[in-house]
């Protein structure tokens, strides 16, 4: 609740300093997506940060036709506008803002967007767009080349559909990657936070790996991130991984916990156990270079303006009154302070 901040801290600067100190004590060394990066830059204990640039969603806002879905932007027929001739020009213009950041030692790298769609039936969806849409025209031309003549959607195969998803990803990551590196060659390109069925598509990961430094992935639906799953993503892309969303909600928080994708567990101590178990899996994999817990503060049930996935759930390390969840934070601290010794242990065990 916004009114709780001045009541507890006085102003945003005082909140920031205490929040950054809490993260530092707990063993976190940076912030993730949706953080107050400009405000945090003035903190005595300044964190490493990872801004999201919104290339496709910003272009979509100008083009029109997008909607807010639960957790991410929605595009017409789940087709991103990557084949619009104007998108490449837009990306170059959009990236000019990075010139002022290129020498910032606290900047780790950039997310280019959040949770864009690469559905299994992406080819079919592009072919269903209006015939004048650049995405439809690109899909039909691509299919005609692949079929050695005239495009016949009725004859598309599973391999065609997989390859098309890789083609869409290749175009997006190449256009955005060139724009980012033109204006900031010094920091990492962290990708667009994969979240859906693309996580089982090698073609998408191969395309991403050509242009990214690190592949960012939001992971839900597993108690333990299995080594086979993580290594598959790293092998397909040829890149290390950054796990950028995951969490558990506690029944003891008093919140409804009806929105969001994370697990629900009985207590804050159980949330801490989940944190330790999950991160041990990441460290043991030897292909993950970091993780971002989602998120700092619980959802505010009184704010109807938030997207539908962030309405009434216990996701934070603090509640809406900025009160820390001590059992969760103690478990996080215990693991975080041992992250490097644990990495050495798992490496030596090979």
Buried (B, 14 or more C-beta within 10 A) or exposed (E): BEEBBEEEBEEBEEBBBBBBEBBBEBBBEBBBBBBBBEBBBEBEBBBBBBBBBBBBBBBBEEBEEBEEBBBBBBBBBBBBBBBBEEBBEBBBEBBEEBEEBEEBEEBBBBBBBBBBBBBBBBBBBBBBBEEEBBBBBBBBEBBEEBBEEEBEBEEBEEEBBBBBBBBBBBBBBBBBBBBBBBBBEEBBBBBBBBBBBBBEBBBBBBBBBBBBBBBBBBBEEEEEBEBEBBBBBBBBBEBBBBBBBBBBBBBBBEBEBEBBBBBBBEBBBBBBBBBBBBBBBBBBBBBBEBBBBBBBBBBBBEEEEBEEBBBBBBBBBBBBEBEBBEBBBBBBBBBBEBBEEBBEEBEEEE
